[in-house]
Amino acid sequence: MCDRAKAFGSDVLCTDFEDTGTPAQASVPAVALSAFSLHSIPTPPPRPVTQKLQSIIASQPSPNQLRFYNSPKMASITSPNDNSSLNNELNEPPPPSPTSTPDNAKIQIPFKGVLETMLATLTMRAQDAAASSPTSQYLNDIWAQPVLDKLDYSPAKERIDRIEFVLLRAKQFDDWTLEFLAEHADKEEGVTVLHLACGLDSRCFRVGCFGSGDGREVVCGMGEGCKVRWIDVDLPEVVRVREMAMPRPLESNGREYTLLAKDVTDPTWLEEEIPADRPTLVIMEGLLMYLERAEVERLIRRICDHFPKGQIIADVLGRKFIARQERAKAIHRTGAIMLSSVDYAETEIVVLHEKLKLRDQVRLGQREGNYILPWKYRILAWVWSWIPGLSTMSGDLRMDF
């Protein structure tokens, strides 16, 4: 699978506006160079996890390790230091591995293309949490800045403007996740939350399903009897960084967490790895637009066939946005290419499976949190939502199956 098809991390939606009024994105620099690259000696190419790195990870007070269910439905990888089975399974050379050094304790990240855009969204969430007033903190992702501090990455020197659009999308998905948990609070079997292309997102903490070891009270949307199986899925190189940069979710009282290193376009991982014994919420934020249309169709059909019932929440971009994607500066500079568009969910997504039913389709100007937008962009977003051609430029979908 080529980098273009495999790179499906978080995208950045409408985070800047040019003078023409066309949605674009704030500039985000490429991943910062390693401190060693400042010397005159050329930096060797990235290598797989070394023995030195293994000893560094092993020496950490609370090493983060992948946890997989002890059943045929879960992968057999048990340690971030064991990459042999993963590389054999993918049948391809291992990707560059993230590394940290004792000198600066920074994790070097090999992200390029679409994977690099997840660093921009991470920066935006950190900026929101650092707002001077609690009333100006919309998403309040308190985990974003600590993750940034661990990465060998320098955000744009200038503040990323129009971050509100990214925050609105994230908040919409958080709210829908909480609603799904609340709807199944009295179900004895519990629920599964399958977060595809999770990147460095902290949603499992934000919605209260898991504690992060910081002493904060955990209040799950399912109440005291919370029974949640949360599965985060992303590419192997993203999973390696997430292991080292993010706190390990604390499992207790029926709450189970799994971090799975898989390419979602692989034709077998869903059936082989994910149990289908509970109502399931499938989250796809910043994913579908980076897949080929045929891959989008296959993925949605497989989800509906595999799980007896549940929900899919996803964001989509329209044809006009995809056709002018070079104006989205942050995405364009990474070399990421968006491939799939959806203008009308009823005729382009819902028809893919007989079980699918559209519950909500929220356009850019229809999000409940639009009050955080500057007046100029609030009015512009509302107008876009009613003009044919512009109203379909972006949207958030919630579908039952």
Buried (B, 14 or more C-beta within 10 A) or exposed (E): EEEBBBBBBBBBBBBBBEEEEBBBBBBBBBBBEBEEEEEEEEEEEBEBBEEEBBEBBEEEEEBBBBBBBEEEBBBEBEEBBBBEEBBEBBEEEBBBBBBBBEEEEBBBBBBBBBBBBBBBBBBBBBBBBEEEEEEEBBBBBBBBBBBBEBBBBBBBEEEBBBBBBBBBBBBBBBBBBBBBBEBBBEEEEBBBBBBBBBBBBBBBBBBBBBBBEEEEEBEBBBEEEBBBBBBBBBBBBBBBBBBBBBBBBBBEEEBBBBBBBBBBBBEEBBEEBBBBEBBBBBBBBBBBBBBEEEBBBBBBBBBBBBBEEBBBBBBBBBBBBBEEBEBBBBBBBBBBBBBBBBBEBEEBBBEBBEBBEEEBBBBBBBBEBBEBBEEEBBEBBBEBBEEEEBBBBBBBBBBEB
